[in-house]
Amino acid sequence: MVRWQAHLWGALLVCGAGVFALQCSLEGLGDGVRPSSPEAGDGAASHAEAGPWPDRAIVAGLSAPDHVAVGPDFLYFTTARAGGSVERCPIQGCAGEPELIRPGQKDPRGLGVAQDGTIGWVNFAGGQVTLATRSPGASVWQFNQLAAGQESPAGMAILAKDDAIWSNFAAATGSPGVVRRTLGNSIVLSRKALEPGPIVLPRGTHDVVWGDSHGLSETTIEGDGSDGNAACTFVTSEAGVQSLLYSITDPSQVYWSTFDGRLLAALRPPASYALQHCNEGPSDIVTLVSVQGQIVSMASSGSFIYFSANENGMGSLRVATRSSGQIRVLLDGLDDPRGVAMDESYVYVAVRGDGTIRRVLRIDV
């Protein structure tokens, strides 16, 4: 175990004492899923009631909603309407038709909201990278196309209204796989990435972390001075990376889901250290959850990881309790659940099959 891994492993090993490829014994997996009934003990006592966890469709009648993001006062989402669109509704729900922010987008992905309210997305089939802002009281959106002609951009992380990082999924070795555009200048952060997808910016750091066909890699948001040739792969994953997040209480902990239905965790070295010591080998991996099908999207509070599980188009919204190693089904029987997002009180999930975005109360509020 290298030096950066030696701190607080006990905080990550929430299901047992082993380290390498630990498989937690979780309740509610597979076909024997328990009814979606809240129980006391995980901060849910004040909300416990019989029957399924209460939920509400705050948006309905959508055309194949997919990605979801929460911003100040609004819920943002992508749909298949008008050739692919980015839309929004007030966080309480839409009284009428959602606001159409940008139609004509070709498979929009990577939807996100920055702290200053800037929203952004990439068009996987169209090759564009776009940021959008709307001042309070303004009647129109201002759009900033950061890049065009990109190679199947798939993931995005926003720093500010003129500053973002994205991944080019189809990037061949040596081409710009992870790119930052800031103040009109482009910085290639990685030419080593192969089929990179989701990107996160761990809070309080200058690091950028992404998943690709190799596993998890990182560098600094300023670049490493090597034109993208020195990024470090600190976790190897043969099953790929479908979704990715970091711990909001400890940015050295990262979580990701693989295309074979596992949710995994590892400690992440600071990028400044990793770039100098990448030959020390990848981080040890902990398996937290394993489901039939795929874990499509995730969101995390301090103690819980909420995720959508999807098997052959049918699925559920679930939550994994890190402290006790249990899993709970909040919503079951969903027709193709997709993106998951959360705010201070609620978890939101886009249900592609029935055209809704559903909201459930977080179990930890």
ABEGO torsion letter per residue (X at the ends): XBAAAABGAAAABAAEABABGBBBBBBGBEAABBBBBBBBGAGAAAABBBEBBBBBBABBGBBGBBBBBBBBGBBBBBBABGGEBBBBBBAAEBABBBBBABBGBBGBBGBBBBAAGBBBBBBAAAGBBBBBBBBBGBABBBBBBABBGBBGBABBBBABAABBBBBBAABBBGBBABBBBBGGBBBBABAABBGBBBBBBBBGBABBBBBBAAEBBBBBAAEAGAGGAABBBABBBAAEBABBBBBAABAABBBBBBAAGBBBBBBBBBAAAAAAAAAAEBBBBBBABBBBEBBABBBBBAABBBBBBBBGGBBBBBBBBAAAGBBBBABBGBBGBBBBBBBAABBBBBBAAAGBBBBBBBAAX
